Amino acid sequence: MLDVDPNPPLAQRALKAERDIGMVLPCNVVERAEGLDTTLVQALDPEVMARVSGPAELTEVADDAARRLRGALATSSDERVGPNRSLPSNVS
């Protein structure tokens, strides 16, 4: 398993919008082996976390975080997450 630190500038923007957001910031990406030739990568959807947490100011930050997360996941996978496809709460 990997523990990936949050993006500090995005975290700061989120904390400015909602001080209590630190409790639910999606700070972890999990990577694990699924058999001999498959790796599963999972992450929380920042957009879902923003909807659950409250203020509209978080939407812009969450959208940015989700875009970056999709890009990172797409570079590590043969199957890309398309712009019109929602990022599920556990991306694999």
mmCIF file as gemmi writes it, N, C-alpha and C atoms, coordinates in Angstrom:
data_model
loop_
_atom_site.group_PDB
_atom_site.id
_atom_site.type_symbol
_atom_site.label_atom_id
_atom_site.label_alt_id
_atom_site.label_comp_id
_atom_site.label_asym_id
_atom_site.label_entity_id
_atom_site.label_seq_id
_atom_site.pdbx_PDB_ins_code
_atom_site.Cartn_x
_atom_site.Cartn_y
_atom_site.Cartn_z
_atom_site.occupancy
_atom_site.B_iso_or_equiv
_atom_site.pdbx_formal_charge
_atom_site.auth_seq_id
_atom_site.auth_asym_id
_atom_site.pdbx_PDB_model_num
ATOM 1 N N . MET Axp A 1 ? 0.836 -1.181 0 1 0 ? 1 A 1
ATOM 2 C CA . MET Axp A 1 ? 0 0 0 1 0 ? 1 A 1
ATOM 3 C C . MET Axp A 1 ? 0.875 1.236 0 1 0 ? 1 A 1
ATOM 4 N N . LEU Axp A 2 ? 0.398 2.27 -0.683 1 0 ? 2 A 1
ATOM 5 C CA . LEU Axp A 2 ? 1.092 3.548 -0.717 1 0 ? 2 A 1
ATOM 6 C C . LEU Axp A 2 ? 0.286 4.57 0.058 1 0 ? 2 A 1
ATOM 7 N N . ASP Axp A 3 ? 0.96 5.439 0.765 1 0 ? 3 A 1
ATOM 8 C CA . ASP Axp A 3 ? 0.306 6.567 1.417 1 0 ? 3 A 1
ATOM 9 C C . ASP Axp A 3 ? 0.776 7.805 0.683 1 0 ? 3 A 1
ATOM 10 N N . VAL Axp A 4 ? -0.122 8.464 -0.03 1 0 ? 4 A 1
ATOM 11 C CA . VAL Axp A 4 ? 0.227 9.634 -0.827 1 0 ? 4 A 1
ATOM 12 C C . VAL Axp A 4 ? -0.234 10.879 -0.098 1 0 ? 4 A 1
ATOM 13 N N . ASP Axp A 5 ? 0.702 11.788 0.143 1 0 ? 5 A 1
ATOM 14 C CA . ASP Axp A 5 ? 0.352 13.027 0.837 1 0 ? 5 A 1
ATOM 15 C C . ASP Axp A 5 ? -0.528 13.895 -0.047 1 0 ? 5 A 1
ATOM 16 N N . PRO Axp A 6 ? -1.402 14.702 0.558 1 0 ? 6 A 1
ATOM 17 C CA . PRO Axp A 6 ? -2.268 15.571 -0.22 1 0 ? 6 A 1
ATOM 18 C C . PRO Axp A 6 ? -1.454 16.646 -0.92 1 0 ? 6 A 1
ATOM 19 N N . ASN Axp A 7 ? -2.033 17.24 -1.927 1 0 ? 7 A 1
ATOM 20 C CA . ASN Axp A 7 ? -1.428 18.362 -2.626 1 0 ? 7 A 1
ATOM 21 C C . ASN Axp A 7 ? -1.546 19.581 -1.721 1 0 ? 7 A 1
ATOM 22 N N . PRO Axp A 8 ? -0.44 20.092 -1.163 1 0 ? 8 A 1
ATOM 23 C CA . PRO Axp A 8 ? -0.53 21.191 -0.196 1 0 ? 8 A 1
ATOM 24 C C . PRO Axp A 8 ? -1.287 22.427 -0.686 1 0 ? 8 A 1
ATOM 25 N N . PRO Axp A 9 ? -1.065 22.906 -1.93 1 0 ? 9 A 1
ATOM 26 C CA . PRO Axp A 9 ? -1.835 24.079 -2.366 1 0 ? 9 A 1
ATOM 27 C C . PRO Axp A 9 ? -3.345 23.807 -2.423 1 0 ? 9 A 1
ATOM 28 N N . LEU Axp A 10 ? -3.739 22.62 -2.886 1 0 ? 10 A 1
ATOM 29 C CA . LEU Axp A 10 ? -5.171 22.29 -2.917 1 0 ? 10 A 1
ATOM 30 C C . LEU Axp A 10 ? -5.725 22.162 -1.505 1 0 ? 10 A 1
ATOM 31 N N . ALA Axp A 11 ? -4.965 21.545 -0.625 1 0 ? 11 A 1
ATOM 32 C CA . ALA Axp A 11 ? -5.41 21.406 0.766 1 0 ? 11 A 1
ATOM 33 C C . ALA Axp A 11 ? -5.59 22.777 1.41 1 0 ? 11 A 1
ATOM 34 N N . GLN Axp A 12 ? -4.68 23.695 1.151 1 0 ? 12 A 1
ATOM 35 C CA . GLN Axp A 12 ? -4.794 25.042 1.713 1 0 ? 12 A 1
ATOM 36 C C . GLN Axp A 12 ? -6.042 25.751 1.193 1 0 ? 12 A 1
ATOM 37 N N . ARG Axp A 13 ? -6.313 25.632 -0.109 1 0 ? 13 A 1
ATOM 38 C CA . ARG Axp A 13 ? -7.521 26.25 -0.676 1 0 ? 13 A 1
ATOM 39 C C . ARG Axp A 13 ? -8.772 25.665 -0.044 1 0 ? 13 A 1
ATOM 40 N N . ALA Axp A 14 ? -8.781 24.351 0.135 1 0 ? 14 A 1
ATOM 41 C CA . ALA Axp A 14 ? -9.947 23.698 0.743 1 0 ? 14 A 1
ATOM 42 C C . ALA Axp A 14 ? -10.131 24.151 2.185 1 0 ? 14 A 1
ATOM 43 N N . LEU Axp A 15 ? -9.039 24.254 2.935 1 0 ? 15 A 1
ATOM 44 C CA . LEU Axp A 15 ? -9.126 24.683 4.335 1 0 ? 15 A 1
ATOM 45 C C . LEU Axp A 15 ? -9.587 26.131 4.46 1 0 ? 15 A 1
ATOM 46 N N . LYS Axp A 16 ? -9.241 26.969 3.484 1 0 ? 16 A 1
ATOM 47 C CA . LYS Axp A 16 ? -9.73 28.355 3.496 1 0 ? 16 A 1
ATOM 48 C C . LYS Axp A 16 ? -11.235 28.396 3.264 1 0 ? 16 A 1
ATOM 49 N N . ALA Axp A 17 ? -11.736 27.49 2.424 1 0 ? 17 A 1
ATOM 50 C CA . ALA Axp A 17 ? -13.173 27.449 2.13 1 0 ? 17 A 1
ATOM 51 C C . ALA Axp A 17 ? -13.963 26.848 3.284 1 0 ? 17 A 1
ATOM 52 N N . GLU Axp A 18 ? -13.393 25.841 3.938 1 0 ? 18 A 1
ATOM 53 C CA . GLU Axp A 18 ? -14.09 25.153 5.035 1 0 ? 18 A 1
ATOM 54 C C . GLU Axp A 18 ? -13.057 24.637 6.023 1 0 ? 18 A 1
ATOM 55 N N . ARG Axp A 19 ? -12.982 25.28 7.157 1 0 ? 19 A 1
ATOM 56 C CA . ARG Axp A 19 ? -11.946 24.974 8.151 1 0 ? 19 A 1
ATOM 57 C C . ARG Axp A 19 ? -11.963 23.505 8.606 1 0 ? 19 A 1
ATOM 58 N N . ASP Axp A 20 ? -13.128 22.913 8.697 1 0 ? 20 A 1
ATOM 59 C CA . ASP Axp A 20 ? -13.249 21.538 9.19 1 0 ? 20 A 1
ATOM 60 C C . ASP Axp A 20 ? -13.012 20.473 8.122 1 0 ? 20 A 1
ATOM 61 N N . ILE Axp A 21 ? -12.691 20.873 6.901 1 0 ? 21 A 1
ATOM 62 C CA . ILE Axp A 21 ? -12.536 19.913 5.81 1 0 ? 21 A 1
ATOM 63 C C . ILE Axp A 21 ? -11.368 18.953 6.049 1 0 ? 21 A 1
ATOM 64 N N . GLY Axp A 22 ? -10.436 19.332 6.898 1 0 ? 22 A 1
ATOM 65 C CA . GLY Axp A 22 ? -9.292 18.467 7.183 1 0 ? 22 A 1
ATOM 66 C C . GLY Axp A 22 ? -9.687 17.083 7.656 1 0 ? 22 A 1
ATOM 67 N N . MET Axp A 23 ? -10.858 16.976 8.261 1 0 ? 23 A 1
ATOM 68 C CA . MET Axp A 23 ? -11.335 15.675 8.74 1 0 ? 23 A 1
ATOM 69 C C . MET Axp A 23 ? -11.633 14.704 7.601 1 0 ? 23 A 1
ATOM 70 N N . VAL Axp A 24 ? -11.964 15.245 6.425 1 0 ? 24 A 1
ATOM 71 C CA . VAL Axp A 24 ? -12.374 14.362 5.331 1 0 ? 24 A 1
ATOM 72 C C . VAL Axp A 24 ? -11.546 14.54 4.06 1 0 ? 24 A 1
ATOM 73 N N . LEU Axp A 25 ? -10.446 15.275 4.126 1 0 ? 25 A 1
ATOM 74 C CA . LEU Axp A 25 ? -9.623 15.42 2.926 1 0 ? 25 A 1
ATOM 75 C C . LEU Axp A 25 ? -9.166 14.049 2.439 1 0 ? 25 A 1
ATOM 76 N N . PRO Axp A 26 ? -9.374 13.779 1.142 1 0 ? 26 A 1
ATOM 77 C CA . PRO Axp A 26 ? -8.928 12.489 0.6 1 0 ? 26 A 1
ATOM 78 C C . PRO Axp A 26 ? -7.418 12.497 0.415 1 0 ? 26 A 1
ATOM 79 N N . CYS Axp A 27 ? -6.716 12.023 1.397 1 0 ? 27 A 1
ATOM 80 C CA . CYS Axp A 27 ? -5.252 12.101 1.391 1 0 ? 27 A 1
ATOM 81 C C . CYS Axp A 27 ? -4.584 10.795 1.013 1 0 ? 27 A 1
ATOM 82 N N . ASN Axp A 28 ? -5.332 9.769 0.781 1 0 ? 28 A 1
ATOM 83 C CA . ASN Axp A 28 ? -4.716 8.472 0.518 1 0 ? 28 A 1
ATOM 84 C C . ASN Axp A 28 ? -5.118 7.908 -0.831 1 0 ? 28 A 1
ATOM 85 N N . VAL Axp A 29 ? -4.148 7.316 -1.455 1 0 ? 29 A 1
ATOM 86 C CA . VAL Axp A 29 ? -4.356 6.508 -2.648 1 0 ? 29 A 1
ATOM 87 C C . VAL Axp A 29 ? -3.839 5.127 -2.281 1 0 ? 29 A 1
ATOM 88 N N . VAL Axp A 30 ? -4.635 4.117 -2.53 1 0 ? 30 A 1
ATOM 89 C CA . VAL Axp A 30 ? -4.254 2.75 -2.185 1 0 ? 30 A 1
ATOM 90 C C . VAL Axp A 30 ? -3.886 2.014 -3.466 1 0 ? 30 A 1
ATOM 91 N N . GLU Axp A 31 ? -2.76 1.348 -3.435 1 0 ? 31 A 1
ATOM 92 C CA . GLU Axp A 31 ? -2.313 0.527 -4.553 1 0 ? 31 A 1
ATOM 93 C C . GLU Axp A 31 ? -2.025 -0.866 -4.008 1 0 ? 31 A 1
ATOM 94 N N . ARG Axp A 32 ? -2.625 -1.881 -4.645 1 0 ? 32 A 1
ATOM 95 C CA . ARG Axp A 32 ? -2.388 -3.243 -4.162 1 0 ? 32 A 1
ATOM 96 C C . ARG Axp A 32 ? -2.43 -4.232 -5.322 1 0 ? 32 A 1
ATOM 97 N N . ALA Axp A 33 ? -1.762 -5.337 -5.127 1 0 ? 33 A 1
ATOM 98 C CA . ALA Axp A 33 ? -1.722 -6.385 -6.138 1 0 ? 33 A 1
ATOM 99 C C . ALA Axp A 33 ? -3.026 -7.165 -6.108 1 0 ? 33 A 1
ATOM 100 N N . GLU Axp A 34 ? -3.543 -7.438 -7.29 1 0 ? 34 A 1
ATOM 101 C CA . GLU Axp A 34 ? -4.724 -8.285 -7.469 1 0 ? 34 A 1
ATOM 102 C C . GLU Axp A 34 ? -4.285 -9.421 -8.385 1 0 ? 34 A 1
ATOM 103 N N . GLY Axp A 35 ? -3.76 -10.448 -7.819 1 0 ? 35 A 1
ATOM 104 C CA . GLY Axp A 35 ? -3.229 -11.535 -8.627 1 0 ? 35 A 1
ATOM 105 C C . GLY Axp A 35 ? -1.802 -11.222 -9.058 1 0 ? 35 A 1
ATOM 106 N N . LEU Axp A 36 ? -1.305 -11.995 -10.019 1 0 ? 36 A 1
ATOM 107 C CA . LEU Axp A 36 ? 0.082 -11.846 -10.44 1 0 ? 36 A 1
ATOM 108 C C . LEU Axp A 36 ? 0.314 -10.721 -11.436 1 0 ? 36 A 1
ATOM 109 N N . ASP Axp A 37 ? -0.702 -10.362 -12.226 1 0 ? 37 A 1
ATOM 110 C CA . ASP Axp A 37 ? -0.474 -9.392 -13.293 1 0 ? 37 A 1
ATOM 111 C C . ASP Axp A 37 ? -1.391 -8.174 -13.244 1 0 ? 37 A 1
ATOM 112 N N . THR Axp A 38 ? -2.032 -7.937 -12.126 1 0 ? 38 A 1
ATOM 113 C CA . THR Axp A 38 ? -2.958 -6.813 -12.016 1 0 ? 38 A 1
ATOM 114 C C . THR Axp A 38 ? -2.683 -6.02 -10.747 1 0 ? 38 A 1
ATOM 115 N N . THR Axp A 39 ? -2.679 -4.7 -10.897 1 0 ? 39 A 1
ATOM 116 C CA . THR Axp A 39 ? -2.55 -3.804 -9.751 1 0 ? 39 A 1
ATOM 117 C C . THR Axp A 39 ? -3.817 -2.97 -9.659 1 0 ? 39 A 1
ATOM 118 N N . LEU Axp A 40 ? -4.399 -2.912 -8.491 1 0 ? 40 A 1
ATOM 119 C CA . LEU Axp A 40 ? -5.613 -2.135 -8.24 1 0 ? 40 A 1
ATOM 120 C C . LEU Axp A 40 ? -5.216 -0.833 -7.558 1 0 ? 40 A 1
ATOM 121 N N . VAL Axp A 41 ? -5.689 0.295 -8.107 1 0 ? 41 A 1
ATOM 122 C CA . VAL Axp A 41 ? -5.432 1.605 -7.514 1 0 ? 41 A 1
ATOM 123 C C . VAL Axp A 41 ? -6.778 2.191 -7.13 1 0 ? 41 A 1
ATOM 124 N N . GLN Axp A 42 ? -6.91 2.614 -5.866 1 0 ? 42 A 1
ATOM 125 C CA . GLN Axp A 42 ? -8.165 3.167 -5.374 1 0 ? 42 A 1
ATOM 126 C C . GLN Axp A 42 ? -7.909 4.522 -4.726 1 0 ? 42 A 1
ATOM 127 N N . ALA Axp A 43 ? -8.893 5.428 -4.882 1 0 ? 43 A 1
ATOM 128 C CA . ALA Axp A 43 ? -8.808 6.752 -4.26 1 0 ? 43 A 1
ATOM 129 C C . ALA Axp A 43 ? -10.216 7.268 -4.016 1 0 ? 43 A 1
ATOM 130 N N . LEU Axp A 44 ? -10.357 8.083 -3.005 1 0 ? 44 A 1
ATOM 131 C CA . LEU Axp A 44 ? -11.645 8.731 -2.756 1 0 ? 44 A 1
ATOM 132 C C . LEU Axp A 44 ? -11.879 9.808 -3.808 1 0 ? 44 A 1
ATOM 133 N N . ASP Axp A 45 ? -13.124 10.013 -4.176 1 0 ? 45 A 1
ATOM 134 C CA . ASP Axp A 45 ? -13.488 11.042 -5.142 1 0 ? 45 A 1
ATOM 135 C C . ASP Axp A 45 ? -13.592 12.386 -4.42 1 0 ? 45 A 1
ATOM 136 N N . PRO Axp A 46 ? -12.726 13.356 -4.734 1 0 ? 46 A 1
ATOM 137 C CA . PRO Axp A 46 ? -12.778 14.657 -4.071 1 0 ? 46 A 1
ATOM 138 C C . PRO Axp A 46 ? -14.11 15.38 -4.268 1 0 ? 46 A 1
ATOM 139 N N . GLU Axp A 47 ? -14.753 15.165 -5.418 1 0 ? 47 A 1
ATOM 140 C CA . GLU Axp A 47 ? -16.03 15.835 -5.675 1 0 ? 47 A 1
ATOM 141 C C . GLU Axp A 47 ? -17.116 15.321 -4.737 1 0 ? 47 A 1
ATOM 142 N N . VAL Axp A 48 ? -17.117 14.033 -4.459 1 0 ? 48 A 1
ATOM 143 C CA . VAL Axp A 48 ? -18.082 13.462 -3.514 1 0 ? 48 A 1
ATOM 144 C C . VAL Axp A 48 ? -17.822 14.018 -2.123 1 0 ? 48 A 1
ATOM 145 N N . MET Axp A 49 ? -16.555 14.082 -1.734 1 0 ? 49 A 1
ATOM 146 C CA . MET Axp A 49 ? -16.207 14.61 -0.416 1 0 ? 49 A 1
ATOM 147 C C . MET Axp A 49 ? -16.661 16.064 -0.273 1 0 ? 49 A 1
ATOM 148 N N . ALA Axp A 50 ? -16.545 16.86 -1.332 1 0 ? 50 A 1
ATOM 149 C CA . ALA Axp A 50 ? -16.972 18.263 -1.272 1 0 ? 50 A 1
ATOM 150 C C . ALA Axp A 50 ? -18.485 18.355 -1.119 1 0 ? 50 A 1
ATOM 151 N N . ARG Axp A 51 ? -19.219 17.51 -1.829 1 0 ? 51 A 1
ATOM 152 C CA . ARG Axp A 51 ? -20.689 17.538 -1.715 1 0 ? 51 A 1
ATOM 153 C C . ARG Axp A 51 ? -21.131 17.163 -0.31 1 0 ? 51 A 1
ATOM 154 N N . VAL Axp A 52 ? -20.459 16.205 0.289 1 0 ? 52 A 1
ATOM 155 C CA . VAL Axp A 52 ? -20.796 15.759 1.639 1 0 ? 52 A 1
ATOM 156 C C . VAL Axp A 52 ? -20.443 16.834 2.666 1 0 ? 52 A 1
ATOM 157 N N . SER Axp A 53 ? -19.363 17.539 2.427 1 0 ? 53 A 1
ATOM 158 C CA . SER Axp A 53 ? -18.821 18.467 3.417 1 0 ? 53 A 1
ATOM 159 C C . SER Axp A 53 ? -19.482 19.829 3.457 1 0 ? 53 A 1
ATOM 160 N N . GLY Axp A 54 ? -20.053 20.281 2.357 1 0 ? 54 A 1
ATOM 161 C CA . GLY Axp A 54 ? -20.773 21.53 2.482 1 0 ? 54 A 1
ATOM 162 C C . GLY Axp A 54 ? -20.534 22.645 1.503 1 0 ? 54 A 1
ATOM 163 N N . PRO Axp A 55 ? -19.768 23.667 1.879 1 0 ? 55 A 1
ATOM 164 C CA . PRO Axp A 55 ? -19.766 24.944 1.174 1 0 ? 55 A 1
ATOM 165 C C . PRO Axp A 55 ? -19.47 24.842 -0.319 1 0 ? 55 A 1
ATOM 166 N N . ALA Axp A 56 ? -20.139 25.693 -1.087 1 0 ? 56 A 1
ATOM 167 C CA . ALA Axp A 56 ? -19.959 25.721 -2.534 1 0 ? 56 A 1
ATOM 168 C C . ALA Axp A 56 ? -18.528 26.074 -2.923 1 0 ? 56 A 1
ATOM 169 N N . GLU Axp A 57 ? -17.817 26.799 -2.074 1 0 ? 57 A 1
ATOM 170 C CA . GLU Axp A 57 ? -16.432 27.166 -2.372 1 0 ? 57 A 1
ATOM 171 C C . GLU Axp A 57 ? -15.541 25.94 -2.538 1 0 ? 57 A 1
ATOM 172 N N . LEU Axp A 58 ? -15.95 24.842 -1.939 1 0 ? 58 A 1
ATOM 173 C CA . LEU Axp A 58 ? -15.16 23.612 -2.052 1 0 ? 58 A 1
ATOM 174 C C . LEU Axp A 58 ? -15.285 22.963 -3.426 1 0 ? 58 A 1
ATOM 175 N N . THR Axp A 59 ? -16.353 23.277 -4.153 1 0 ? 59 A 1
ATOM 176 C CA . THR Axp A 59 ? -16.584 22.638 -5.448 1 0 ? 59 A 1
ATOM 177 C C . THR Axp A 59 ? -15.434 22.888 -6.408 1 0 ? 59 A 1
ATOM 178 N N . GLU Axp A 60 ? -14.971 24.133 -6.492 1 0 ? 60 A 1
ATOM 179 C CA . GLU Axp A 60 ? -13.875 24.467 -7.399 1 0 ? 60 A 1
ATOM 180 C C . GLU Axp A 60 ? -12.599 23.709 -7.019 1 0 ? 60 A 1
ATOM 181 N N . VAL Axp A 61 ? -12.304 23.656 -5.741 1 0 ? 61 A 1
ATOM 182 C CA . VAL Axp A 61 ? -11.117 22.936 -5.266 1 0 ? 61 A 1
ATOM 183 C C . VAL Axp A 61 ? -11.26 21.442 -5.564 1 0 ? 61 A 1
ATOM 184 N N . ALA Axp A 62 ? -12.44 20.898 -5.297 1 0 ? 62 A 1
ATOM 185 C CA . ALA Axp A 62 ? -12.679 19.468 -5.529 1 0 ? 62 A 1
ATOM 186 C C . ALA Axp A 62 ? -12.596 19.125 -7.011 1 0 ? 62 A 1
ATOM 187 N N . ASP Axp A 63 ? -13.135 20.003 -7.863 1 0 ? 63 A 1
ATOM 188 C CA . ASP Axp A 63 ? -13.05 19.771 -9.305 1 0 ? 63 A 1
ATOM 189 C C . ASP Axp A 63 ? -11.592 19.72 -9.759 1 0 ? 63 A 1
ATOM 190 N N . ASP Axp A 64 ? -10.789 20.647 -9.249 1 0 ? 64 A 1
ATOM 191 C CA . ASP Axp A 64 ? -9.367 20.687 -9.58 1 0 ? 64 A 1
ATOM 192 C C . ASP Axp A 64 ? -8.668 19.417 -9.091 1 0 ? 64 A 1
ATOM 193 N N . ALA Axp A 65 ? -8.952 19.022 -7.859 1 0 ? 65 A 1
ATOM 194 C CA . ALA Axp A 65 ? -8.343 17.809 -7.301 1 0 ? 65 A 1
ATOM 195 C C . ALA Axp A 65 ? -8.753 16.57 -8.097 1 0 ? 65 A 1
ATOM 196 N N . ALA Axp A 66 ? -10.026 16.485 -8.475 1 0 ? 66 A 1
ATOM 197 C CA . ALA Axp A 66 ? -10.506 15.329 -9.245 1 0 ? 66 A 1
ATOM 198 C C . ALA Axp A 66 ? -9.845 15.278 -10.617 1 0 ? 66 A 1
ATOM 199 N N . ARG Axp A 67 ? -9.677 16.445 -11.252 1 0 ? 67 A 1
ATOM 200 C CA . ARG Axp A 67 ? -9.02 16.502 -12.556 1 0 ? 67 A 1
ATOM 201 C C . ARG Axp A 67 ? -7.581 15.991 -12.44 1 0 ? 67 A 1
ATOM 202 N N . ARG Axp A 68 ? -6.884 16.439 -11.407 1 0 ? 68 A 1
ATOM 203 C CA . ARG Axp A 68 ? -5.503 16 -11.203 1 0 ? 68 A 1
ATOM 204 C C . ARG Axp A 68 ? -5.437 14.504 -10.896 1 0 ? 68 A 1
ATOM 205 N N . LEU Axp A 69 ? -6.377 14.033 -10.091 1 0 ? 69 A 1
ATOM 206 C CA . LEU Axp A 69 ? -6.407 12.619 -9.737 1 0 ? 69 A 1
ATOM 207 C C . LEU Axp A 69 ? -6.684 11.758 -10.96 1 0 ? 69 A 1
ATOM 208 N N . ARG Axp A 70 ? -7.639 12.184 -11.8 1 0 ? 70 A 1
ATOM 209 C CA . ARG Axp A 70 ? -7.914 11.447 -13.039 1 0 ? 70 A 1
ATOM 210 C C . ARG Axp A 70 ? -6.666 11.369 -13.907 1 0 ? 70 A 1
ATOM 211 N N . GLY Axp A 71 ? -5.959 12.496 -14.019 1 0 ? 71 A 1
ATOM 212 C CA . GLY Axp A 71 ? -4.736 12.517 -14.818 1 0 ? 71 A 1
ATOM 213 C C . GLY Axp A 71 ? -3.692 11.557 -14.286 1 0 ? 71 A 1
ATOM 214 N N . ALA Axp A 72 ? -3.515 11.563 -12.974 1 0 ? 72 A 1
ATOM 215 C CA . ALA Axp A 72 ? -2.534 10.664 -12.36 1 0 ? 72 A 1
ATOM 216 C C . ALA Axp A 72 ? -2.925 9.208 -12.56 1 0 ? 72 A 1
ATOM 217 N N . LEU Axp A 73 ? -4.2 8.909 -12.375 1 0 ? 73 A 1
ATOM 218 C CA . LEU Axp A 73 ? -4.657 7.531 -12.551 1 0 ? 73 A 1
ATOM 219 C C . LEU Axp A 73 ? -4.567 7.107 -14.011 1 0 ? 73 A 1
ATOM 220 N N . ALA Axp A 74 ? -4.86 8.031 -14.923 1 0 ? 74 A 1
ATOM 221 C CA . ALA Axp A 74 ? -4.808 7.705 -16.344 1 0 ? 74 A 1
ATOM 222 C C . ALA Axp A 74 ? -3.387 7.38 -16.787 1 0 ? 74 A 1
ATOM 223 N N . THR Axp A 75 ? -2.403 8.072 -16.225 1 0 ? 75 A 1
ATOM 224 C CA . THR Axp A 75 ? -1.026 7.792 -16.62 1 0 ? 75 A 1
ATOM 225 C C . THR Axp A 75 ? -0.533 6.464 -16.075 1 0 ? 75 A 1
ATOM 226 N N . SER Axp A 76 ? -1.203 5.942 -15.063 1 0 ? 76 A 1
ATOM 227 C CA . SER Axp A 76 ? -0.773 4.665 -14.488 1 0 ? 76 A 1
ATOM 228 C C . SER Axp A 76 ? -1.621 3.5 -14.974 1 0 ? 76 A 1
ATOM 229 N N . SER Axp A 77 ? -2.469 3.753 -15.968 1 0 ? 77 A 1
ATOM 230 C CA . SER Axp A 77 ? -3.382 2.711 -16.419 1 0 ? 77 A 1
ATOM 231 C C . SER Axp A 77 ? -3.53 2.732 -17.932 1 0 ? 77 A 1
ATOM 232 N N . ASP Axp A 78 ? -3.816 1.595 -18.509 1 0 ? 78 A 1
ATOM 233 C CA . ASP Axp A 78 ? -4.114 1.526 -19.936 1 0 ? 78 A 1
ATOM 234 C C . ASP Axp A 78 ? -5.511 2.035 -20.219 1 0 ? 78 A 1
ATOM 235 N N . GLU Axp A 79 ? -6.394 1.984 -19.223 1 0 ? 79 A 1
ATOM 236 C CA . GLU Axp A 79 ? -7.78 2.407 -19.397 1 0 ? 79 A 1
ATOM 237 C C . GLU Axp A 79 ? -7.945 3.776 -18.763 1 0 ? 79 A 1
ATOM 238 N N . ARG Axp A 80 ? -8.154 4.789 -19.574 1 0 ? 80 A 1
ATOM 239 C CA . ARG Axp A 80 ? -8.262 6.162 -19.088 1 0 ? 80 A 1
ATOM 240 C C . ARG Axp A 80 ? -9.663 6.45 -18.555 1 0 ? 80 A 1
ATOM 241 N N . VAL Axp A 81 ? -9.71 7.364 -17.591 1 0 ? 81 A 1
ATOM 242 C CA . VAL Axp A 81 ? -10.986 7.858 -17.076 1 0 ? 81 A 1
ATOM 243 C C . VAL Axp A 81 ? -11.358 9.035 -17.951 1 0 ? 81 A 1
ATOM 244 N N . GLY Axp A 82 ? -12.435 8.935 -18.702 1 0 ? 82 A 1
ATOM 245 C CA . GLY Axp A 82 ? -12.828 9.983 -19.63 1 0 ? 82 A 1
ATOM 246 C C . GLY Axp A 82 ? -13.424 11.193 -18.944 1 0 ? 82 A 1
ATOM 247 N N . PRO Axp A 83 ? -13.436 12.346 -19.647 1 0 ? 83 A 1
ATOM 248 C CA . PRO Axp A 83 ? -13.945 13.581 -19.052 1 0 ? 83 A 1
ATOM 249 C C . PRO Axp A 83 ? -15.444 13.538 -18.765 1 0 ? 83 A 1
ATOM 250 N N . ASN Axp A 84 ? -16.183 12.677 -19.44 1 0 ? 84 A 1
ATOM 251 C CA . ASN Axp A 84 ? -17.629 12.599 -19.222 1 0 ? 84 A 1
ATOM 252 C C . ASN Axp A 84 ? -18.018 11.462 -18.292 1 0 ? 84 A 1
ATOM 253 N N . ARG Axp A 85 ? -17.034 10.811 -17.724 1 0 ? 85 A 1
ATOM 254 C CA . ARG Axp A 85 ? -17.305 9.694 -16.817 1 0 ? 85 A 1
ATOM 255 C C . ARG Axp A 85 ? -17.035 10.138 -15.39 1 0 ? 85 A 1
ATOM 256 N N . SER Axp A 86 ? -17.966 9.877 -14.521 1 0 ? 86 A 1
ATOM 257 C CA . SER Axp A 86 ? -17.786 10.238 -13.12 1 0 ? 86 A 1
ATOM 258 C C . SER Axp A 86 ? -16.709 9.381 -12.498 1 0 ? 86 A 1
ATOM 259 N N . LEU Axp A 87 ? -15.959 9.993 -11.609 1 0 ? 87 A 1
ATOM 260 C CA . LEU Axp A 87 ? -14.942 9.276 -10.865 1 0 ? 87 A 1
ATOM 261 C C . LEU Axp A 87 ? -15.614 8.636 -9.665 1 0 ? 87 A 1
ATOM 262 N N . PRO Axp A 88 ? -15.717 7.305 -9.62 1 0 ? 88 A 1
ATOM 263 C CA . PRO Axp A 88 ? -16.402 6.668 -8.5 1 0 ? 88 A 1
ATOM 264 C C . PRO Axp A 88 ? -15.644 6.85 -7.198 1 0 ? 88 A 1
ATOM 265 N N . SER Axp A 89 ? -16.308 6.557 -6.087 1 0 ? 89 A 1
ATOM 266 C CA . SER Axp A 89 ? -15.675 6.78 -4.796 1 0 ? 89 A 1
ATOM 267 C C . SER Axp A 89 ? -14.506 5.849 -4.546 1 0 ? 89 A 1
ATOM 268 N N . ASN Axp A 90 ? -14.426 4.751 -5.247 1 0 ? 90 A 1
ATOM 269 C CA . ASN Axp A 90 ? -13.159 4.004 -5.218 1 0 ? 90 A 1
ATOM 270 C C . ASN Axp A 90 ? -12.795 3.698 -6.654 1 0 ? 90 A 1
ATOM 271 N N . VAL Axp A 91 ? -11.828 4.43 -7.154 1 0 ? 91 A 1
ATOM 272 C CA . VAL Axp A 91 ? -11.402 4.328 -8.538 1 0 ? 91 A 1
ATOM 273 C C . VAL Axp A 91 ? -10.499 3.126 -8.673 1 0 ? 91 A 1
ATOM 274 N N . SER Axp A 92 ? -10.767 2.324 -9.678 1 0 ? 92 A 1
ATOM 275 C CA . SER Axp A 92 ? -9.868 1.199 -9.914 1 0 ? 92 A 1
ATOM 276 C C . SER Axp A 92 ? -9.536 1.103 -11.38 1 0 ? 92 A 1
